[in-house]
Amino acid sequence: MKKCAEGGQMAKEKIKNFIVENFLFGEGELEDDEPLFESGIIDSLGLIKLLAFIEETFNISLNMSEIDIEDFNTLDDILKTIKRKMDQSR
């Protein structure tokens, strides 16, 4: 169980670092429940960049017809979506 929790923490840090570096330009903090779209951190083009990063980093395929922006609105939402996609691929 601890290994799974550590993996989740590592995934969270990778995504958080990507968002801070690419959308906040290395400035500021990002809370796990901060709304990325409503706050203007990520826009529609940023979502495409984020999805590409997730697919490459976590070796999962995200079908654009299945994408719901609510699944990527916060860091917590993103992690839940990644976990669900990884569980489906098993």
Summary of the structure (lengths in Angstrom):
residues: 90
radius of gyration: 12.7
end to end distance: 17.9
largest distance: 37.2
contacts: 223
relative contact order: 0.16
helix: 64%
strand: 0%
